[in-house]
Amino acid sequence: MSQPIRALIFDLDGVLADSEPWWNKIDATLLAEHSVTYRGEYHRNVLGVSYRLAVEFYKKTFGLSVPTEQMMRRRGEIATEFFANRIDLFPSTKQVLEELRQMNPPVRLGLATSSVSASARPFLDRHKLTPFFKVIVTGEEVERGKPHPAIYLRVAEKLDVATDACLVIEDSLSGIAAAKAANMRVAAIPDTRFVDPGQYEKDADYVLSSLREIPPLIRNDIQ
């Protein structure tokens, strides 16, 4: 029998930040610098993966010879501008986080994002989300990104919570794979604009339609 949930670990892109529609624009801007016209046709291939995997996918797909590190750095610069100025929150994000923060017995809140600190932290600060999280780990803090479990293991270690007492909130199959490889439970909130929720049912422990469903789920588990 699983332990009661003692920590919630959130992904950022597509879970708290309504950023997925913007990633197509970010990557279109990046690829245009290499004379590639991109209209988001490979969105599912890069959904939720690390910058390195996304860049390596684009290099292979479009036959680009630019160094991976250079292209990763440029993607981060473009994303930083978008996150700092344009990308908004999903509805009810702050209300849900406040409700979770006030739970009794308490649950610890962490954040694990493939985005680099330079884009993630200004976004969190702009929307006044930073104080909600006891631990924040960004993409460049781990050597291997999602779907490798390293980022989720790092957050659990910093929260000082056993992996089987963690529930991860994710929107991508690669993120779900990372969390399951870390021996954590996963609640998926797939973005139905881009993916079929049915694809998530065999991999995630719960498939939810919005953040608002999380507090009742947690209350039911810890009581």
N, C-alpha and C positions, 0 to 999 in steps of 0.2 A: 504494500500500500504506500502511495506517495506521501511525502511529508506535506503538512499544510504550507501554503504559499507564504513565504516570508519576504520575498523581494519581487518587484516587477522591473523588467529591463525593457526599455522602449528602443525601437529603431526610430530614426528621425525622418528620413525621406519617405514620404508616402504614408506615414503613420501619424506624426504630429504636424509635419510640414506638408502642405499641399503642393509638393514640389515636382511630382512626376511629370505633369504636363510641361514643366519648364526645362526638364533635362533634355528633351528633344531640341529645344532652342539653344541650350548651353552647348550640346554636342554639335548642332548645326553650325554654330559660331566657330567652334574649335575646328571642325573639318573643313569649313570654308577657307580657313587659313592655309589649307593644303589642297585647295582647288577641287574639293569634293562637295557636291550638292547632296545634302542629307535632309530627309523629311520625316525622320522618326521611324523609318520602316524596320529598324532593328531594336526598337525600344525593349521588347521582351528579352532580347539576348543580353542586355546590360542592366536589366532591372535588379537593383539591390546588390550588385557585385562590387568588388573593390575597384578603385580607380585603375589599378594595374591591369586587372582582367578586362575592364571595359576598353582601355586604350589598346591592349594587345588584340582584342577582338576587332576593333576598328582598323588597326594596322594591317591585320591579315585580310579582312574583308575588302579593304580598298587599296591594298598593295602599297602601303606607305612605308617609307624607309626611315622616317624621323625617329630619333632615339626615344625609347619608351619613357625614360625619366623626364625628358624635355616636354613630351606631350602630356604626361601626367601633371607636371607643374603648371602648364598652360591651362589645362582643364580646370585645375584648382583656382587659378586666377579668375577665369571667366565665371565659375560657379560662385566665387566669393562675391562678385558684384551682384549677381542675381539674388543670392541669399540675403545679402545686406540690404537690398533696396526693393525687391519685387515680390518675393515669395511670402505667402500668407499661411496662417494656421488653418487646420480643419476646424469646423464648428465644434464648440463645446470642449476644446482641448484644455483650456485653463480650468474650467469648471470641473472636469473629470480629474485632473491632476490635484486640484484642491481637495476634492472629495477623497481621493486615495491618500493624500497626505494626512488627513484627519481620521483615518480608520483606527479602530481599536479592536483587537490588538494591532499595533502599527505594522505597516509593510514599508520596506525600504525601496526607494525609487532610483533606478540607474538608467543611463542612456548609452547605447552602443551604436555608433554611426560610421558607415564607410566614408562619409564626407570628411574632408580634412578640417582641422581645427580652425583654419583661417576663414572658412565659410560657415561652419556649424556654430561656432561660438558667437559671432556677431548676430546671427539669426536668433539664437536663444536669448541673447541680451536684448535685442530689439523688441522681442515679444515678451520679455520679462519671465522667461521660463527657467533660467539658470538656477534660481533658488530652490526649485522643486526637487532637484536631483542631488543626491548625496555623492554620486560618482558619475562622471562623464568621460567616456573613452572615444577618441576619434580615430579615423582611419590610419593615420600615419604612426599611431602609437603601437601598432602590432605589425609584425613582419608579414603575416599572411592574412588577407582579408576574407570576408565571407565569399564562398560557403565554408571556409575553414572556421572551426569553432573558437579560435584564439581570442577574438574580441569579446565574446560572451564569457569565456573563462576568466579573462582579465577583470571584467566588471564584477563577476561573482566574488572573485578573490578580494577586490577592493571593498566590496560591500560586506565581506566576511559572512557570506551566506552560502550554504551548501548548494551545489548545482541542482539537486532534485527538489529544492525548496524555492526555485526561481521559475517565474513565468515570463516568457518573452512575448512581446507584442510586435508582430512583423507584418509586412505586406508583400514580401517577395518569397519565391520558392527557394532562392539561394540563402536568404536569411533564415528561413525555417530549417533548412538543412544544417546551417551553422549551429543553430540553437539545439537541435536534436542531437547533433554530434557532441555537444557540450553536456548532454544528459539533462536537458531542461525541457519543461513543458512549453508549448507554444500556442498562443491565440493569434490566429491570422485575421487580418482585416484587409482582404484583397480589394484593390481599386477596380471596381467593375467597369470603369471606362477603358481599361487596358487588358484585363484578364478575366477568365471564367472562374468564378468561385469554386465550381465543381472540381477544378484541378487541385484544390488545396485540401480537400476533405480527407484524403488518405494520409497526408503528411502532418497536418496540424492536429493538435488535441481539440481545439475549438476553432470554428470559423464564425466570425462575428461580422456584423454589417457596419458597426461604428464604434468609436471609443466609448460611447455612452453605455455600452453593454458590459464594460469591464468592471466597474464597481460592484454591480450585483453578483457577478461571477466570483469576485474576490470575497465578498461578504459570505456567500454560500460556502466557500471553501474554508474560511478561517473560523466560522462559528460552529 
